[in-house]
Amino acid sequence: MAKGSCLCNALQFEIAGPIQAIGNCHCSMCRKTHGAPYSTYAQIERDHLKVLAGEANLNRFSSSDPVTRSFCATCGSNFSFEFEGVPQAIWIAVGLLEDDPSLRPQHHMFTGSKASWHDITDDLPQHETYPPLPGE
């Protein structure tokens, strides 16, 4: 079980099940949301996420037709990414975890729109858009 919180600690949560995958996303929306060259999210089963405190403090934003993002209304910490095409899953910003997630990033996605000033220097697989979901 992994626990996490936002910067101001208003949002506290735990993941009561295995993390299925971790990926680095280079799309322009993730870059702008995180203020970084890419974001790192952990994919989990939605039923495994337990918000312990601060659910009312979460703001949601539809960044594109199939995607909704959430963040702490107080400190702005990015929390989750939800994709309508996979309703049983939710992606949690790995930077919020206080425990070792036990997995490491497994791929880079949306490398076709990565920041021109950032070079990917590791050997992880790179996907122009979405990678295959775990189990596909």
Kinemage of the C-alpha trace (Angstrom):
@kinemage 1
@onewidth
@group {chain A} dominant
@subgroup {mainchain}
@vectorlist {calphas} color= white
{ca met a 1} P 0.000 0.000 0.000
{ca ala a 2} L 1.322 3.420 -0.963
{ca lys a 3} L 0.298 6.644 0.752
{ca gly a 4} L 0.535 10.174 -0.543
{ca ser a 5} L -0.474 13.781 -0.068
{ca cys a 6} L -0.421 17.140 -1.799
{ca leu a 7} L 2.045 19.916 -0.943
{ca cys a 8} L -0.201 21.547 1.682
{ca asn a 9} L -1.292 18.147 3.058
{ca ala a 10} L -5.006 18.955 2.639
{ca leu a 11} L -5.326 15.999 0.262
{ca gln a 12} L -4.289 12.654 1.718
{ca phe a 13} L -4.782 9.324 -0.003
{ca glu a 14} L -3.669 5.731 -0.186
{ca ile a 15} L -3.466 3.186 -2.963
{ca ala a 16} L -4.809 -0.095 -1.582
{ca gly a 17} L -3.712 -2.297 -4.452
{ca pro a 18} L -0.911 -2.790 -6.947
{ca ile a 19} L 0.313 -0.074 -9.246
{ca gln a 20} L -0.206 -1.417 -12.756
{ca ala a 21} L 2.177 0.828 -14.679
{ca ile a 22} L 4.171 4.036 -14.441
{ca gly a 23} L 4.811 6.239 -17.442
{ca asn a 24} L 6.305 9.578 -18.384
{ca cys a 25} L 3.989 11.735 -20.495
{ca his a 26} L 5.451 14.429 -22.746
{ca cys a 27} L 2.189 15.901 -24.123
{ca ser a 28} L 1.845 19.664 -24.001
{ca met a 29} L -1.030 19.486 -21.499
{ca cys a 30} L 1.017 17.449 -18.994
{ca arg a 31} L 3.988 19.766 -19.479
{ca lys a 32} L 1.823 22.806 -18.741
{ca thr a 33} L 0.019 21.134 -15.847
{ca his a 34} L 3.262 20.122 -14.158
{ca gly a 35} L 5.482 22.996 -15.305
{ca ala a 36} L 8.106 20.433 -16.295
{ca pro a 37} L 9.354 18.666 -19.446
{ca tyr a 38} L 7.081 15.698 -18.660
{ca ser a 39} L 4.797 14.266 -16.002
{ca thr a 40} L 5.006 10.866 -14.330
{ca tyr a 41} L 1.776 9.057 -13.512
{ca ala a 42} L 0.986 5.684 -11.925
{ca gln a 43} L -1.930 3.727 -13.361
{ca ile a 44} L -4.101 1.998 -10.753
{ca glu a 45} L -7.538 0.443 -10.558
{ca arg a 46} L -9.998 3.183 -9.579
{ca asp a 47} L -11.370 0.978 -6.780
{ca his a 48} L -7.895 0.865 -5.182
{ca leu a 49} L -7.743 4.630 -4.603
{ca lys a 50} L -8.898 5.758 -1.166
{ca val a 51} L -9.004 9.495 -0.507
{ca leu a 52} L -8.519 9.819 3.252
{ca ala a 53} L -8.885 13.609 3.469
{ca gly a 54} L -9.443 16.568 1.200
{ca glu a 55} L -11.807 15.177 -1.446
{ca ala a 56} L -13.856 18.384 -1.252
{ca asn a 57} L -10.642 20.337 -1.858
{ca leu a 58} L -10.082 18.742 -5.275
{ca asn a 59} L -10.818 20.795 -8.366
{ca arg a 60} L -11.433 19.047 -11.661
{ca phe a 61} L -10.626 20.305 -15.127
{ca ser a 62} L -11.499 18.758 -18.500
{ca ser a 63} L -8.293 19.360 -20.434
{ca ser a 64} L -9.588 17.585 -23.542
{ca asp a 65} L -12.715 15.728 -24.556
{ca pro a 66} L -11.802 12.350 -23.018
{ca val a 67} L -9.511 13.592 -20.191
{ca thr a 68} L -10.279 15.068 -16.766
{ca arg a 69} L -7.500 16.189 -14.432
{ca ser a 70} L -7.746 17.001 -10.729
{ca phe a 71} L -5.615 19.123 -8.445
{ca cys a 72} L -5.617 20.533 -4.922
{ca ala a 73} L -7.528 23.817 -4.810
{ca thr a 74} L -5.239 25.178 -2.074
{ca cys a 75} L -1.693 24.380 -3.192
{ca gly a 76} L -2.261 23.437 -6.835
{ca ser a 77} L -0.614 20.011 -6.595
{ca asn a 78} L -1.584 17.843 -9.555
{ca phe a 79} L -3.393 14.740 -8.372
{ca ser a 80} L -5.016 12.634 -11.047
{ca phe a 81} L -5.685 12.035 -14.699
{ca glu a 82} L -8.837 10.216 -15.809
{ca phe a 83} L -9.447 8.924 -19.330
{ca glu a 84} L -13.045 8.197 -20.380
{ca gly a 85} L -11.886 5.302 -22.570
{ca val a 86} L -10.624 3.387 -19.508
{ca pro a 87} L -13.180 4.108 -16.758
{ca gln a 88} L -11.887 1.389 -14.421
{ca ala a 89} L -8.458 3.063 -14.156
{ca ile a 90} L -7.131 6.314 -12.755
{ca trp a 91} L -3.630 7.761 -13.042
{ca ile a 92} L -2.072 9.367 -9.947
{ca ala a 93} L 0.837 11.837 -10.045
{ca val a 94} L 3.774 9.810 -8.721
{ca gly a 95} L 5.417 12.889 -7.187
{ca leu a 96} L 2.700 12.908 -4.504
{ca leu a 97} L 3.608 9.449 -3.199
{ca glu a 98} L 5.372 9.258 0.146
{ca asp a 99} L 6.215 5.574 -0.275
{ca asp a 100} L 8.272 3.800 -2.918
{ca pro a 101} L 5.785 2.805 -5.620
{ca ser a 102} L 7.796 -0.414 -6.228
{ca leu a 103} L 7.726 0.159 -9.993
{ca arg a 104} L 9.831 2.522 -12.034
{ca pro a 105} L 8.746 4.333 -15.192
{ca gln a 106} L 8.283 1.830 -17.993
{ca his a 107} L 7.885 4.096 -21.021
{ca his a 108} L 7.637 7.587 -22.453
{ca met a 109} L 4.432 8.578 -24.216
{ca phe a 110} L 3.417 11.416 -26.504
{ca thr a 111} L 7.041 11.796 -27.509
{ca gly a 112} L 5.768 13.158 -30.816
{ca ser a 113} L 4.898 16.373 -28.992
{ca lys a 114} L 7.713 16.505 -26.424
{ca ala a 115} L 9.393 19.808 -25.608
{ca ser a 116} L 11.954 20.667 -28.287
{ca trp a 117} L 14.437 21.678 -25.597
{ca his a 118} L 14.276 18.330 -23.733
{ca asp a 119} L 16.258 15.237 -24.732
{ca ile a 120} L 15.150 11.792 -23.583
{ca thr a 121} L 18.376 10.109 -22.545
{ca asp a 122} L 17.251 6.745 -21.161
{ca asp a 123} L 16.484 3.492 -22.974
{ca leu a 124} L 12.789 3.246 -22.052
{ca pro a 125} L 10.399 2.540 -24.929
{ca gln a 126} L 9.036 5.677 -26.577
{ca his a 127} L 5.509 5.994 -27.975
{ca glu a 128} L 4.367 8.787 -30.287
{ca thr a 129} L 0.929 8.751 -28.594
{ca tyr a 130} L -0.657 6.390 -26.042
{ca pro a 131} L 1.191 3.160 -25.251
{ca pro a 132} L -0.669 -0.148 -25.055
{ca leu a 133} L -2.463 -0.515 -21.718
{ca pro a 134} L -1.099 -3.176 -19.329
{ca gly a 135} L -2.417 -6.542 -20.432
{ca glu a 136} L -2.949 -5.516 -24.081
